[in-house]
């Protein structure tokens, strides 16, 4: 046998051995996958048996509740529309009330100003009507006092004040 032939036989043997090892690895992978698939199928089946009743009850509940939810949504939309309309009406009424309050406040202000002006004018008239006679009486009393002072002392009141002031200067 030739050297090349020997090498060729060795390479063919190694290749055959590699194919057998690869086939064994593939067989082990296949068996592992099959075992995993069987396990997953049992898990999925178990999940289906527990989840399907829940899903069917959920579906039934949603079918029962869906019209009510739609009704509630419609009611909420109607309520929002009514609230919007009423807020517009409320704003209009509030504006009208504020306008009336403003007019009444202006009227009350004018009435109060007129009343205060009248009271001021009346008080000025009272002061004038009382003050003039009081000034006249005061002037008459001052004149009478001066008259009696002149009669009693023989001098005018101004001269007497000067004498007193002069006496105080010499101490």
URLINWO-V159859 format. One line per field, one symbol per residue. psi: psi as a letter, one per 40 degrees, with the letter a starting at -180 (. if undefined). A space follows every 50 residues. Layout:
BEGIN
psi: ???
END
This chain:
BEGIN
psi: iidddddddddddddddddddddddddddddddddddddddddddddddd dddddddddddddddddddddddddddddddddddddddddddddddddd dddddddddddddddddddddddddddddddddddddddddddddddddd dddeiidddddddddddddh.
END
